[in-house]
């Protein structure tokens, strides 16, 4: 590490001034990237001045602690905090919490989605989402919150920090002098640095990771070198990084180092856009002004109330008016014995002052209080607590100095006693530099004046910004946390989740599901939706299908003109030969299950005197013969080649073409027995029965929708008995599976599940999805008005046992007990969902939900204005939408645009 140092420069007016390069403030040598059995870990390597002191600083992303905790979880967390007593001596732990009104990343993702589609109609819906997110961001409702942890591993003059006595240090210095004398110093130094880098990972990183995760109980993820570089880049620059950054790669298994150098130093590259401008009371950086606040005294929180200590900062930092700020707390374990001696001395001084006052007939209240506090602190130390030296700093960012002054004053006012949080007016730039623990050696608030505050273990939670609503995913379908405004992402498009969505009529379920479907389209996903039509024949997704006919197909099972080809195989043209074989085999297996149920009944009684194994064997042979037949294969190939609506499509093989293959002539069975003939006759009887039935005719037509339609709505009209429900459920299951085989990722939605699951066969088929859908990459969603019938259905336990995420909207007061019994929700929490004020806010156009992915987070769903105008199903809104469709007939984009303006 080479520092330029202070240089004298002649200005244009002839004056000599002293200038110091900004880069000289930092001790960064390079960025490091570790590879360890597929795991990537990044860190920075620091070197202190001319001494051979080295420090590795690792970073972790932390999910934090959820604000809604059960009593058991709360006391478990507080118990875990006792592990702070084991924080390594001589090392520091820095908490970096930030909250910014910034939607740049989200807007980029939405822009990429809009660029990925060709439909102007779909672009309008996606653009409406982008516009709504930007409006919420500008209003301060949507804020990106994060928590990063930075930990150190320090080696001082050849040994770990804090290790060894004066004799060890003397021997190290003697050894160094010998190597310099013999000329081997540089080689030895190089080997020592390599050893430090390897040991830093094995002894430093691994120890910190275990301590933070296993002992403290935090959910953490190590940062890679790219992530650490990006964090630093964002603190200095507004635009995206273009030039590569130098770094060193360390392979832990081989313990080899590879350097990736650049022509410029990393510190110079980090300030690529401009050099920060330092002032006594503020810093100008990235085109905005930064004020520095620091915690000058301990927050006055009762030490016997650990819950208040834990939530002290959350109550302040989650306020809607608090944004564009960073909160830093750095802790370092102190010397227990030295602090005991100091407190003992302070106690004696206070006692002497109190006694002197008593001799003169006065009462020294301050001395009495000091005695009590000192005695209490000593007692805590003797109760297995440890002292910690801490520094707490807040950075407030605003585009103008006036706005900054106002924001700093507002933030300080949230601390209930003047003097707790103060603004630095003299050397703000110096403290600002110390908030880069990954770039600078000095501790936070350590120099030029020691402004550390000492806390004991049980006092630490009041200054740690651990409690906030955080999202496990970085992208996906977006909710916004009601407290703190954090985007909470449902990573439905990258991971096969199984989801339950519950809420009364008018709670916003249809809007939520429609939004999920719209955002699945740019991802190339296939969605199959089961819905029960209303009494007038209309469905929840009619408007969406009418607006997006190129993406959506609507199939009414009660319409005799429609068809769903039972025999249609998945379109596998985009897959490799191996994948085609595997997926076709899976399709045949599912078709075999369906045909077996059609023959034997969906609830076999065992009184038919027909061997089900024989039936299954014959049907399996018939399916193989059918799909291997040359003529059948050619008809399927021509149909897929010419596409939907063509003559070849209309000539595609259907269910009725399959029945003749259930014969001796087609199967060519050797050694035919009387039982085989009996089973064959029974199979043909049952299949011919289904062919003549209403549903059989529906299955015996070619599909009346495009095979490549990304959204398929199956409207289950005519559910009159268990048999029809069983067949429709099996049809829906096979359709969804077939579409999942044609598309790499798919979604299955059962809307109005509380009605559908009154039929046991339907519930059982959906239960199969919950149990097995993940293997096929199928995301499963059930939506219903309540838990009652779903909880009691034939597959209730299978569904709920495999449900990954629950999203609960407004519920009826009398149904609260069901949620408490099934999901173990606290009464006071679920009672909020049953209150009058919960549900859809028509003025601000959002719906309220309780998001449960293992943590309970109250969230809001903000649909885009265009989607709201399209899907809103209030009778007056539906009437107005029809008027606009008629007025702008043939121009759906203009019609929806004008309708959105009307509703806005």
Helices and strands as residue ranges (DSSP letters): E 6-10, E 16-20, G 22-25, E 28-36, E 39-48, E 53-62, H 71-80, G 81-86, E 92-100, H 104-116, H 120-138, E 144-156, E 159-160, H 166-182, H 185-199, I 200-205, H 206-210, I 211-216, E 220-222, H 225-236, E 247-251, E 256-260, H 266-270, E 277-278, E 283-285, E 288-295, H 306-317, E 325-333, H 336-359, H 365-382, E 387-398, H 401-413, E 421-423, H 428-434, E 453-456, G 457-463, E 477-481, E 487-490, E 498-502, H 509-521, E 526-531, H 542-547, E 552-556, H 577-600, H 612-628, H 630-642, H 647-650, H 655-659, H 664-667, H 674-692, H 694-699, E 711-715, H 722-742, E 746-750, H 753-756, H 760-772, G 773-776, E 778-784, H 788-792, H 796-801, E 805-808, G 813-815, H 816-823, H 827-833, E 840-841, E 846-852, E 856-861, H 865-871, H 875-887, H 892-903
